[in-house]
Amino acid sequence: MDQPDRPPPKRDYLGLIVLAALLGLIALGIAIFPRIERMIAYQDCVASGHINCGGRTGP
């Protein structure tokens, strides 16, 4: 009963890579969302006819 030497099983990193990619996309979405929200609010302000949509007061 001589069994051939089997190589050690290779680790499957695909699941970890997919998890890291999803976490990266979530983090990117959280970082970018406030900027997109401000841009949409500005466009809504301009579209409604206001002239002081920048949020700044004074010169």
FENHU-V349406 format. One line per field, one symbol per residue. ss: DSSP state (A for helix, B for strand, O for the rest). phi: phi as a letter, one per 30 degrees, with the letter a starting at -180 (. if undefined). psi: psi as a letter, one per 20 degrees, with the letter a starting at -180 (. if undefined). A space follows every 50 residues. Layout:
ss=???
phi=???
psi=???
This chain:
ss=OOOOOOOOOOOOOAAAAAAAAAAAAAAAAAAAAAAAAAAAAAAAAAAOOO OOOOOOOOO
phi=.ccddcdddddccdddddddddddddddddddeeddddddddddddddjd cccdiccjd
psi=mopqppqqpqqojgghggghgghghgggghhhghghghgghghhgghijq imiijqpa.
